[in-house]
Amino acid sequence: MTKKMPTLKELQDKILTYEPDADVSLLRKAYYFSHEAHCSQKRIEGSPYIGHPLAVASILADMHMDYKAIIAGLLHDTVEDTATLIDDIRGIFGNEVAFLVEGLTKLSRMEPKSYKETQAENFRKMFLAMAEDIRVIIIKFADRLHNMNTLEYLPPAKQRRIAAETLDIYAPLANRLGIGWLKSSFEDLSFKFLMPEVYRDTVSKVAKKKEELEEYMNSVSDIIKKEINKEGIEAEVSWRVKHYYGIYQKMVSQRILFDQIHDVLGIRIITDTKSSCYATLGIIHSIWTPIPGQFKDYIAMPKSNLYQSLHTTVIGPGGLRVEFQVRTREMHLIAEEGIASHWVYKEKGKVNERDAKYITWLREMVKSQKDQRDAKEFLEEVKGEVTPEVVYVITPKGEIQELPAGSTPVDFAYAIHTEVGHHCVGAKANGRIVPLRYHLQNGDTIDIITSKTHGPSKDWLKFVVTQRARNRIKQWIKKEERKQGVILGTRLLETELKRHNIPLSHLKSKKLKTIIESFSIKSPEDLYVSIGFGKISPHQVANRLLPPKEKGIEDEIALHTKNIKEQKEYKGINIKGIDNILYNIGKCCYPVPGDELTGFVTRGKGVTIHRKDCPNLQRVALDDARIVSVEWEPDDNETTPAKLLVETVDRPGILANLSALISAEEINISHLEANSYSDRNAHLTFILQVRDTKQLSSIIQKIAASGGVLMVKR
Ligand code: MN
């Protein structure tokens, strides 16, 4: 691909070569619209921004995408990066283009979330759009390819992040959709930025090898071409170099050195029919000795991304190993272009049979994820299902089931049906009983033994390989735990009510609805689960059912405490310039923004943040190596818990006064407890959600000045 910016004229001409009826005026409109929208922006290298959408559109035209996809390519960044609204696009360019652009627009960052979470949610959104219209991902691929080609202009940290994401998600996805050239480009470009030295080393070694073996490869190609032609078979014979990342992967996975790789160079034979492929293979094997175990028949057993070819490695002239790939022209097209090979989107929504196979995978995945709230797991599934290494096993009915290599009978059972998975208790491979963690072998006939009374075990999660099995098992366990929670919660609450002589019928009354709302949960069942899991105490519920006059100070506490979930990850802390680190707040000193801080690296639970003068810290932190300096990042929207000890005279109404005072300052009380000592005063411990030390000291002053308060301290 040229680095020179393509022009609108060139783009237009290119599209007209394969789509003569394309609406050129709409295309020009899109170009000027995008130009206008991005006019104040520049790419990081300093060129006008329009060069980027234009390059993306040009890649799409090289892939022979229809003109609407190309228009969407020109507009793909307008909604995300400029003031343009999706409705503007819908108004001018229609629903189809608007749908594509919308699918390519990241979610706006409403709430502060970690990078990983945001990333996962954006992918989830894109996948949902892609399941409806595959062009969404093709345009995203083109966008990513151009960004990878211009990655050198970005700062190194950003380069690495984008390259890692490309290698992690886009390359496997391109592979899954069968677009071989794109997978290789993504991998090599990522490789270059992630491991620059290894990359350069590989490039130079490959170049040297290529030079050394050029004559040899030409002569072997000539020999085989002559022999094939003698048999009357038409064939193109060429040789090529494996892509760099593929070589590197082979070195790593087989723990070998560059010189031990025999298929850096390979010969590819493209012929007309399937039978010519097998005939050609026969000819190769009759000239040179094949190496046992190296022959692979991907024609009879296509890879899951529909890749087809015959692979064999032989001992060539002079004892050198030579790898051959034999395929038909059509198989070659599929191997290179995958889903993009058959562009049949002239009528939206109509896809041919082959594309349907790619899309089935996608739809299956999206469907299995419908009730999955966790976007991160969704992303794992996308990556997980891309595994190209597969094992083929046979059902008792003689059907072939394809599973990722390393799959177990449990994976197989879930692949057949969720219920078979849930009730699976044993398995037979070729008639013999095997353990559930047995690794399925190619050609095994697998028979699953089920029992209606058995359910999945948590242990299965340790050995299953497919996301499908993993998700189903997790869902079952969650459901089961919930059931147990309801039973336990109900029992605990009933016992508590009996203790207070509250009739159980109260639980059926309207009151229950109010109580449920006061805990901000959804249903009575959720209430029981929360009690069963210890999130809400049965005592709290009983209190709310009691008539108000019987309330003691403890009940007042429950009344004035907002049920705030304990946060596990706080935002806005910086540890020597690293953000998004897992940390928690020291429960001994409750630091808030404005305090001087010290971080203590715990074993396995991130960093605990303490006030610099926390006595507890001085006791535990003898090990200097585990101390890090930290500072708050100012954030007006975040609150932090602060602990206050308040001593008051024991008089009714005092707590209500204090609560009113605190909430008048718009501060939430997330926890409150009372201790009585022999002095008959009330000792209260508040956990308040405050913004910073300023707000905290102002509330301390107000509390101290309030009637009946004897003492306030942090
Ligand atoms: Mn872009």
Residues whose N, C-alpha, C, O or C-beta is under 5 A from the ligand:
A	BS01	MN	D77 D143
